[in-house]
Amino acid sequence: MKKQHWMIKTVRRIAILFVLFACLMVFWYTPFYSNLMVKLLNTFVPVEVNQIAAQSQQNAALSESENLEPGSNLWIARQAYLKLMETEIRDKDAQNLMLLQLRYKVLQEEIIKKQKENKDEKDKPTIPLIVEHSASATIDDSSSTTVKALLDLNNESNKALMDQYIKFLKTHHVQEETVHSELASSAVQADIESLQNQDTVKSKVTNQPYAIVVLGGGLTLDKNQKDIVVNAYTRVRLEKTIEVEKKTKLPIVLSGVESPYMQAWLKERGVDANLLENRSMNTCENTRFSSLLLQKKGGAPTVLLITDRYHMPRTRRLFALNGIETIPIEAPMPTPLTEWQPSKQNYNHSRRANYETLAAIRDVLFGSSGCREVP
């Protein structure tokens, strides 16, 4: 058998590679490629919730008005107040409820005053000493207490503070004329409604959603080339949000620097979104800062997550790492896939699938880049 010339072999190999590349390019322009990549992402991207991080959402008492830092002195005082209020509501003693509310207001003022004094003391210039350096190291070690310990009202430090606040709320003297004031009465009514709403939320099981979280997809210029408006990716997510909100009546969390524009877009269509996370610049920050917001608002172990199907697996994984289980609600892409024939819009889907696949691989192997710890 005659041996082929090396040039013929080389040309044949190049031809085979060219044909394979051409087939791949055609495949990219069909709907089958992006559908395949979505299946792979949903299969291999892990979405198991980090149970340690999940402790930050364990209260499961999401409130659009609550804004206390979980584990803080003001937060513990609030828990003491609500605990005593539940007892007074059962006893149906309106005067004691107003008295309790006035004592709680005084307690809040004293806590805030003490915090201000401590801050002023820390701000004073000090001469650094070796002894002070070693002491600060001890403080740093103790500050690594887990979120679970901070939120556990039965741990030693929190329980002592809780008992102290309960005693204050039971015994602190309040002037008689203030007990019957209209201000005290209206404040009590607002707190009773808040307590009832909180009890309603806490009656949910953990895997039921507590909120709708919508991730921004970007902004663009309006037709006049002056005004900033939501782009097509964000718009279709908001359209899906309106559809879901009508069915669930859940609070809406808007995430991303786009959130004020998203809120305005929804407001024009009669939907209120009161929970805004407007600092995040990427998906990692979306999930981290939204989780912090939900934690501060009382906790939401499970949420409905709205984004496009290519973005969904990576976003669900990042929320899971922050302790939140997500129920995916896929928003459509601005342009739909064609049924089978190659098209430019199919290529746009494929390109989006490629980006999210590479980003998911990067996140799993090396962690997310450019992700700030706090807003």
Residue pairs with C-beta under 8 A, 6 or more apart in sequence:
26 342
27 33
28 346
28 347
28 350
29 342
29 343
29 344
29 346
29 347
29 350
30 340
30 341
30 342
30 346
31 337
31 338
31 339
31 340
31 346
31 349
32 340
33 346
33 350
33 353
34 310
34 337
34 346
34 349
34 350
34 352
34 353
35 337
37 310
37 350
37 353
37 354
37 357
38 309
38 310
38 353
40 357
41 310
41 312
41 313
41 314
41 353
41 356
41 357
41 360
42 312
42 313
45 313
45 314
45 316
45 317
45 360
45 364
46 317
46 320
46 364
47 313
47 316
47 317
47 320
47 326
48 320
49 320
49 323
49 324
49 325
50 320
50 321
50 322
50 323
51 323
52 146
52 147
52 148
52 323
53 147
53 291
53 321
53 322
53 323
54 301
54 323
54 324
55 146
55 147
55 148
55 151
55 323
56 70
56 147
56 151
56 291
56 295
56 299
56 323
57 291
57 294
57 295
57 299
57 300
57 301
57 323
57 324
58 148
58 151
58 299
58 301
59 70
59 151
59 298
59 299
60 201
60 202
60 204
60 206
60 210
60 298
60 299
60 300
60 301
61 198
61 201
61 202
61 298
61 299
62 201
62 210
62 211
62 251
62 294
62 297
62 298
62 299
62 300
63 194
63 197
63 198
63 201
63 297
63 298
64 251
64 274
64 275
64 297
65 194
66 194
66 296
66 297
66 298
67 296
67 297
68 74
68 75
68 78
68 296
69 75
69 296
70 147
70 150
70 151
70 295
70 296
70 299
71 147
71 150
71 151
71 158
73 111
73 115
73 161
74 108
74 111
74 112
76 153
76 158
76 161
76 162
76 165
77 104
77 107
77 108
77 111
77 165
79 153
79 162
80 162
80 165
80 166
80 169
81 100
81 104
81 107
81 165
81 169
81 191
82 191
82 195
82 198
83 166
84 100
84 166
84 169
84 170
85 97
85 100
85 191
85 192
85 195
86 195
88 96
88 97
88 100
89 97
89 192
89 195
94 188
95 179
97 188
97 192
98 179
98 180
98 184
98 185
98 188
99 174
99 179
100 169
100 188
101 184
101 187
101 188
101 191
102 174
102 178
102 179
102 184
103 168
103 169
103 172
103 174
104 169
105 187
106 172
106 174
107 165
107 168
107 169
107 172
126 132
149 155
150 158
152 158
153 159
153 162
178 184
198 298
201 210
201 298
204 210
206 301
206 302
206 325
207 301
207 302
207 325
208 302
209 248
209 250
209 302
209 303
209 304
209 327
210 250
210 251
210 294
210 299
210 300
210 301
210 302
210 303
211 250
211 251
211 252
211 253
211 275
211 294
211 300
211 303
211 304
212 241
212 244
212 245
212 248
212 250
212 251
212 252
212 253
212 303
212 304
212 306
212 329
213 253
213 255
213 290
213 303
213 304
213 305
213 306
213 319
213 326
214 237
214 238
214 241
214 252
214 253
214 254
214 255
214 262
214 273
214 306
214 307
215 237
215 255
215 256
215 283
215 286
215 305
215 306
215 307
215 311
215 315
216 230
216 234
216 237
216 254
216 255
216 256
216 257
216 258
216 259
216 262
216 286
217 230
217 231
217 232
217 233
217 234
217 236
217 237
217 258
217 307
217 308
218 230
218 231
218 233
218 234
218 258
219 228
219 229
219 230
219 231
219 234
219 258
219 261
220 228
220 229
220 230
220 231
220 232
221 227
221 228
221 229
222 228
222 229
228 261
229 261
229 265
230 238
230 258
230 261
230 262
230 265
232 334
233 308
233 333
233 334
234 258
234 261
234 262
234 265
235 265
235 334
236 308
236 331
236 332
236 333
236 334
237 306
237 307
237 308
237 331
238 262
238 265
238 266
239 331
240 306
240 329
240 330
240 331
240 332
241 252
241 266
241 271
241 273
241 306
242 266
242 269
242 271
244 250
244 304
244 306
244 329
245 252
245 271
248 304
250 304
251 274
251 275
252 266
252 271
252 272
252 273
252 274
252 275
253 273
253 275
253 276
253 277
253 290
253 293
253 294
253 303
254 262
254 263
254 266
254 273
254 275
254 276
254 277
254 278
255 277
255 280
255 286
255 289
255 290
256 262
256 277
256 278
256 280
256 281
256 286
257 278
257 279
257 280
257 281
259 276
259 277
259 278
260 276
260 278
262 273
263 273
263 276
266 272
266 273
267 273
275 293
275 294
275 297
277 286
277 289
277 290
277 293
277 375
279 285
279 289
279 375
280 286
280 288
280 289
280 290
280 375
281 370
282 368
282 370
282 371
283 311
283 314
283 315
283 318
283 359
283 368
284 318
284 363
284 368
284 370
284 371
285 371
285 372
285 375
286 315
286 318
287 315
287 318
287 319
287 321
287 322
287 324
288 318
288 322
288 371
288 372
288 373
289 375
290 319
291 319
291 322
291 323
291 324
292 374
292 375
294 300
294 303
294 324
300 324
301 323
301 324
301 325
302 324
302 325
302 326
302 327
303 319
303 324
303 325
303 326
303 327
304 326
304 327
304 329
305 312
305 315
305 316
305 319
305 326
305 327
305 328
305 329
306 329
306 330
306 331
307 315
307 330
307 331
308 330
308 331
308 332
308 333
308 352
309 330
309 333
310 349
310 352
310 353
310 355
310 356
311 356
312 328
312 330
313 356
313 360
314 356
314 359
314 360
314 363
315 326
316 326
316 328
317 360
317 363
317 364
318 363
318 368
319 325
319 326
320 326
333 348
333 349
333 352
335 345
335 348
336 345
337 345
337 346
337 349
338 345
338 346
362 368
362 369
